[in-house]
Amino acid sequence: MSPAAWTTVLHNQLLQLKLEDFELDPIATRQPSAPSRRKRRRPPQYIYKQYDDWVIVSGVQKWRERACKVCALLRGE
């Protein structure tokens, strides 16, 4: 049987299914409760800083790339 014929057979079987063929999952049909996690917000004392970390590579001005988060955070110190 070719893959196209097999797909056609499966499609026809799917079209013949009725609602009684499905079993209702009580967990899936349960109403969602209120969201338990609140959206995280930045602390009010945090101030955004922009560093002008430009380097010239082959005559082209580019942003300096940092290898890790720690290096990126400590770049202004």
GROMACS elastic network, one bead per residue, 0.5 to 0.9 nm:
[ bonds ]
;  ai    aj funct       b0    kb
    1     4     6  0.82410   500
    1     5     6  0.62855   500
    1     6     6  0.64605   500
    2     5     6  0.52432   500
    2     6     6  0.62226   500
    2     7     6  0.86477   500
    3     6     6  0.50320   500
    3     7     6  0.61086   500
    3     8     6  0.86031   500
    4     7     6  0.51094   500
    4     8     6  0.62501   500
    4     9     6  0.87557   500
    5     8     6  0.50179   500
    5     9     6  0.62808   500
    5    10     6  0.87235   500
    6     9     6  0.51123   500
    6    10     6  0.62765   500
    6    11     6  0.85555   500
    7    10     6  0.51322   500
    7    11     6  0.60269   500
    7    12     6  0.86056   500
    8    11     6  0.50020   500
    8    12     6  0.61676   500
    8    13     6  0.86306   500
    9    12     6  0.52050   500
    9    13     6  0.62773   500
    9    14     6  0.86860   500
   10    13     6  0.50765   500
   10    14     6  0.61936   500
   10    15     6  0.87001   500
   11    14     6  0.50889   500
   11    15     6  0.62790   500
   11    16     6  0.88009   500
   12    15     6  0.50833   500
   12    16     6  0.63772   500
   13    16     6  0.52163   500
   13    17     6  0.67473   500
   14    17     6  0.55009   500
   15    18     6  0.83202   500
   17    20     6  0.81502   500
   17    21     6  0.62761   500
   17    22     6  0.84086   500
   18    21     6  0.54463   500
   18    22     6  0.75147   500
   19    22     6  0.57115   500
   19    23     6  0.85932   500
   20    23     6  0.74855   500
   24    27     6  0.88407   500
   24    28     6  0.78834   500
   24    29     6  0.73343   500
   25    28     6  0.52925   500
   25    29     6  0.62100   500
   25    30     6  0.86679   500
   26    29     6  0.52176   500
   26    30     6  0.61160   500
   27    30     6  0.53352   500
   27    31     6  0.87764   500
   28    31     6  0.82792   500
   29    32     6  0.88965   500
   30    33     6  0.88278   500
   32    35     6  0.82364   500
   33    36     6  0.81196   500
   35    38     6  0.73067   500
   37    40     6  0.86311   500
   41    44     6  0.85838   500
   42    45     6  0.84112   500
   42    46     6  0.68695   500
   43    46     6  0.55346   500
   43    47     6  0.89124   500
   44    47     6  0.79261   500
   50    53     6  0.89156   500
   51    54     6  0.88454   500
   51    75     6  0.82963   500
   51    76     6  0.70208   500
   52    63     6  0.80785   500
   53    62     6  0.84503   500
   53    63     6  0.59041   500
   53    64     6  0.56279   500
   53    65     6  0.87712   500
   53    75     6  0.87026   500
   54    61     6  0.63645   500
   54    62     6  0.55176   500
   54    64     6  0.56511   500
   55    60     6  0.81616   500
   55    61     6  0.56909   500
   55    62     6  0.54755   500
   55    63     6  0.62652   500
   55    64     6  0.59675   500
   56    59     6  0.56978   500
   56    60     6  0.52779   500
   56    62     6  0.61377   500
   56    63     6  0.86875   500
   57    60     6  0.52050   500
   57    61     6  0.63498   500
   57    62     6  0.69857   500
   58    61     6  0.84246   500
   62    65     6  0.88109   500
   65    72     6  0.82544   500
   66    69     6  0.74872   500
   66    70     6  0.87828   500
   66    71     6  0.60899   500
   66    72     6  0.55113   500
   66    75     6  0.86728   500
   67    70     6  0.85663   500
   67    71     6  0.67733   500
   67    72     6  0.76293   500
   68    71     6  0.54239   500
   68    72     6  0.63293   500
   68    73     6  0.87890   500
   69    73     6  0.61182   500
   69    74     6  0.85979   500
   70    73     6  0.51085   500
   70    74     6  0.61081   500
   70    75     6  0.85280   500
   71    74     6  0.51730   500
   71    75     6  0.60019   500
   72    75     6  0.54107   500
   72    76     6  0.84237   500
   73    76     6  0.73124   500
   73    77     6  0.86038   500
   74    77     6  0.55411   500
